[in-house]
Amino acid sequence: MTYYIDKDWLKNNGLISNGKTPPYNPKLIDRAKQLRKEMTKAECKLLTTI
């Protein structure tokens, strides 16, 4: 899937996309990694059954 989004709009909103991935905020990467490492028991069970 290719995403066609105005690069200026992305830049103004602090987002990044290479055209192959959905736009994302690079400031949230560290927080997302931390949350994945510190899953609750319920989250862990859900993700292992999927």
N, CA, C and O atoms as CSV, one atom per row, in Angstrom:
chain,resi,resn,atom,element,x,y,z
A,1,MET,N,N,0.840,-1.172,0.000
A,1,MET,CA,C,0.000,0.000,0.000
A,1,MET,C,C,0.890,1.242,0.000
A,1,MET,O,O,1.845,1.319,0.772
A,2,THR,N,N,0.592,2.178,-0.832
A,2,THR,CA,C,1.354,3.425,-0.914
A,2,THR,C,C,0.488,4.570,-0.411
A,2,THR,O,O,-0.697,4.655,-0.733
A,3,TYR,N,N,1.089,5.444,0.376
A,3,TYR,CA,C,0.384,6.585,0.936
A,3,TYR,C,C,0.791,7.853,0.194
A,3,TYR,O,O,1.977,8.162,0.086
A,4,TYR,N,N,-0.188,8.576,-0.310
A,4,TYR,CA,C,0.065,9.841,-0.991
A,4,TYR,C,C,-0.418,10.972,-0.105
A,4,TYR,O,O,-1.610,11.272,-0.047
A,5,ILE,N,N,0.528,11.596,0.587
A,5,ILE,CA,C,0.201,12.675,1.513
A,5,ILE,C,C,1.149,13.834,1.236
A,5,ILE,O,O,2.321,13.635,0.915
A,6,ASP,N,N,0.635,15.017,1.361
A,6,ASP,CA,C,1.418,16.230,1.141
A,6,ASP,C,C,2.577,16.293,2.136
A,6,ASP,O,O,2.360,16.317,3.348
A,7,LYS,N,N,3.802,16.319,1.624
A,7,LYS,CA,C,4.990,16.323,2.484
A,7,LYS,C,C,5.060,17.556,3.363
A,7,LYS,O,O,5.532,17.475,4.497
A,8,ASP,N,N,4.601,18.698,2.865
A,8,ASP,CA,C,4.604,19.914,3.682
A,8,ASP,C,C,3.652,19.775,4.862
A,8,ASP,O,O,3.961,20.216,5.968
A,9,TRP,N,N,2.486,19.159,4.626
A,9,TRP,CA,C,1.521,18.953,5.699
A,9,TRP,C,C,2.119,18.046,6.772
A,9,TRP,O,O,1.971,18.305,7.966
A,10,LEU,N,N,2.793,16.984,6.340
A,10,LEU,CA,C,3.429,16.077,7.292
A,10,LEU,C,C,4.459,16.813,8.134
A,10,LEU,O,O,4.479,16.691,9.359
A,11,LYS,N,N,5.311,17.574,7.466
A,11,LYS,CA,C,6.376,18.302,8.155
A,11,LYS,C,C,5.790,19.304,9.156
A,11,LYS,O,O,6.281,19.421,10.279
A,12,ASN,N,N,4.752,20.015,8.752
A,12,ASN,CA,C,4.130,21.006,9.638
A,12,ASN,C,C,3.482,20.362,10.860
A,12,ASN,O,O,3.346,21.001,11.903
A,13,ASN,N,N,3.079,19.091,10.729
A,13,ASN,CA,C,2.432,18.394,11.828
A,13,ASN,C,C,3.386,17.461,12.575
A,13,ASN,O,O,2.951,16.684,13.425
A,14,GLY,N,N,4.688,17.532,12.262
A,14,GLY,CA,C,5.695,16.753,12.964
A,14,GLY,C,C,5.651,15.269,12.662
A,14,GLY,O,O,6.056,14.455,13.492
A,15,LEU,N,N,5.160,14.903,11.477
A,15,LEU,CA,C,5.028,13.498,11.121
A,15,LEU,C,C,6.041,13.102,10.061
A,15,LEU,O,O,6.565,13.945,9.334
A,16,ILE,N,N,6.309,11.793,9.985
A,16,ILE,CA,C,7.247,11.253,9.005
A,16,ILE,C,C,6.564,10.121,8.248
A,16,ILE,O,O,5.819,9.337,8.836
A,17,SER,N,N,6.815,10.037,6.956
A,17,SER,CA,C,6.354,8.906,6.150
A,17,SER,C,C,7.255,8.811,4.934
A,17,SER,O,O,7.603,9.822,4.324
A,18,ASN,N,N,7.634,7.577,4.584
A,18,ASN,CA,C,8.457,7.396,3.393
A,18,ASN,C,C,7.604,7.036,2.180
A,18,ASN,O,O,8.141,6.739,1.113
A,19,GLY,N,N,6.299,7.059,2.331
A,19,GLY,CA,C,5.389,6.716,1.253
A,19,GLY,C,C,4.958,5.264,1.299
A,19,GLY,O,O,3.965,4.890,0.675
A,20,LYS,N,N,5.696,4.442,2.032
A,20,LYS,CA,C,5.350,3.021,2.151
A,20,LYS,C,C,4.765,2.694,3.520
A,20,LYS,O,O,4.140,1.648,3.697
A,21,THR,N,N,4.963,3.576,4.476
A,21,THR,CA,C,4.427,3.371,5.811
A,21,THR,C,C,3.430,4.477,6.128
A,21,THR,O,O,3.518,5.569,5.567
A,22,PRO,N,N,2.490,4.207,7.016
A,22,PRO,CA,C,1.578,5.279,7.424
A,22,PRO,C,C,2.362,6.377,8.137
A,22,PRO,O,O,3.390,6.090,8.750
A,23,PRO,N,N,1.910,7.603,8.075
A,23,PRO,CA,C,2.600,8.691,8.771
A,23,PRO,C,C,2.642,8.442,10.279
A,23,PRO,O,O,1.672,7.953,10.858
A,24,TYR,N,N,3.759,8.777,10.907
A,24,TYR,CA,C,3.891,8.597,12.341
A,24,TYR,C,C,4.707,9.730,12.934
A,24,TYR,O,O,5.451,10.421,12.239
A,25,ASN,N,N,4.546,9.901,14.240
A,25,ASN,CA,C,5.270,10.925,14.979
A,25,ASN,C,C,6.511,10.280,15.587
A,25,ASN,O,O,6.375,9.423,16.460
A,26,PRO,N,N,7.720,10.659,15.159
A,26,PRO,CA,C,8.940,10.030,15.672
A,26,PRO,C,C,9.151,10.239,17.168
A,26,PRO,O,O,9.894,9.481,17.791
A,27,LYS,N,N,8.519,11.245,17.754
A,27,LYS,CA,C,8.666,11.486,19.186
A,27,LYS,C,C,8.006,10.379,20.013
A,27,LYS,O,O,8.310,10.229,21.197
A,28,LEU,N,N,7.111,9.608,19.402
A,28,LEU,CA,C,6.388,8.578,20.137
A,28,LEU,C,C,7.051,7.209,20.087
A,28,LEU,O,O,6.585,6.282,20.750
A,29,ILE,N,N,8.119,7.059,19.324
A,29,ILE,CA,C,8.762,5.759,19.153
A,29,ILE,C,C,9.298,5.222,20.474
A,29,ILE,O,O,9.049,4.062,20.805
A,30,ASP,N,N,10.025,6.032,21.233
A,30,ASP,CA,C,10.589,5.572,22.500
A,30,ASP,C,C,9.490,5.166,23.479
A,30,ASP,O,O,9.621,4.164,24.181
A,31,ARG,N,N,8.414,5.937,23.524
A,31,ARG,CA,C,7.295,5.615,24.423
A,31,ARG,C,C,6.628,4.308,23.997
A,31,ARG,O,O,6.267,3.497,24.851
A,32,ALA,N,N,6.462,4.094,22.709
A,32,ALA,CA,C,5.848,2.858,22.216
A,32,ALA,C,C,6.709,1.649,22.573
A,32,ALA,O,O,6.182,0.610,22.970
A,33,LYS,N,N,8.019,1.776,22.437
A,33,LYS,CA,C,8.920,0.678,22.802
A,33,LYS,C,C,8.806,0.365,24.290
A,33,LYS,O,O,8.764,-0.800,24.687
A,34,GLN,N,N,8.757,1.406,25.100
A,34,GLN,CA,C,8.644,1.228,26.545
A,34,GLN,C,C,7.341,0.517,26.900
A,34,GLN,O,O,7.335,-0.390,27.733
A,35,LEU,N,N,6.249,0.921,26.279
A,35,LEU,CA,C,4.962,0.305,26.576
A,35,LEU,C,C,4.926,-1.164,26.148
A,35,LEU,O,O,4.313,-1.985,26.830
A,36,ARG,N,N,5.572,-1.505,25.034
A,36,ARG,CA,C,5.615,-2.897,24.594
A,36,ARG,C,C,6.410,-3.762,25.563
A,36,ARG,O,O,6.075,-4.926,25.780
A,37,LYS,N,N,7.466,-3.193,26.146
A,37,LYS,CA,C,8.288,-3.948,27.087
A,37,LYS,C,C,7.591,-4.120,28.440
A,37,LYS,O,O,7.843,-5.096,29.147
A,38,GLU,N,N,6.726,-3.188,28.795
A,38,GLU,CA,C,6.073,-3.189,30.099
A,38,GLU,C,C,4.584,-3.511,29.980
A,38,GLU,O,O,3.745,-2.795,30.528
A,39,MET,N,N,4.256,-4.591,29.263
A,39,MET,CA,C,2.864,-4.961,29.069
A,39,MET,C,C,2.241,-5.462,30.368
A,39,MET,O,O,2.923,-6.030,31.221
A,40,THR,N,N,0.940,-5.242,30.500
A,40,THR,CA,C,0.213,-5.822,31.617
A,40,THR,C,C,-0.024,-7.295,31.307
A,40,THR,O,O,0.182,-7.733,30.175
A,41,LYS,N,N,-0.453,-8.056,32.300
A,41,LYS,CA,C,-0.728,-9.473,32.090
A,41,LYS,C,C,-1.809,-9.667,31.031
A,41,LYS,O,O,-1.719,-10.570,30.198
A,42,ALA,N,N,-2.828,-8.816,31.069
A,42,ALA,CA,C,-3.925,-8.923,30.104
A,42,ALA,C,C,-3.433,-8.649,28.682
A,42,ALA,O,O,-3.805,-9.360,27.748
A,43,GLU,N,N,-2.601,-7.626,28.515
A,43,GLU,CA,C,-2.059,-7.317,27.191
A,43,GLU,C,C,-1.188,-8.453,26.676
A,43,GLU,O,O,-1.263,-8.820,25.503
A,44,CYS,N,N,-0.376,-8.998,27.543
A,44,CYS,CA,C,0.511,-10.090,27.165
A,44,CYS,C,C,-0.300,-11.305,26.712
A,44,CYS,O,O,0.006,-11.921,25.690
A,45,LYS,N,N,-1.327,-11.640,27.476
A,45,LYS,CA,C,-2.179,-12.778,27.129
A,45,LYS,C,C,-2.878,-12.542,25.802
A,45,LYS,O,O,-2.954,-13.447,24.970
A,46,LEU,N,N,-3.386,-11.344,25.595
A,46,LEU,CA,C,-4.066,-11.017,24.346
A,46,LEU,C,C,-3.134,-11.144,23.149
A,46,LEU,O,O,-3.494,-11.743,22.136
A,47,LEU,N,N,-1.943,-10.584,23.269
A,47,LEU,CA,C,-1.001,-10.601,22.151
A,47,LEU,C,C,-0.440,-11.988,21.871
A,47,LEU,O,O,-0.081,-12.283,20.731
A,48,THR,N,N,-0.356,-12.839,22.877
A,48,THR,CA,C,0.157,-14.187,22.633
A,48,THR,C,C,-0.911,-15.094,22.026
A,48,THR,O,O,-0.581,-16.100,21.399
A,49,THR,N,N,-2.176,-14.754,22.203
A,49,THR,CA,C,-3.245,-15.587,21.621
A,49,THR,C,C,-3.597,-15.151,20.216
A,49,THR,O,O,-4.260,-15.891,19.489
A,50,ILE,N,N,-3.176,-13.989,19.824
A,50,ILE,CA,C,-3.499,-13.501,18.467
A,50,ILE,C,C,-2.544,-14.114,17.458
A,50,ILE,O,O,-2.645,-13.834,16.263
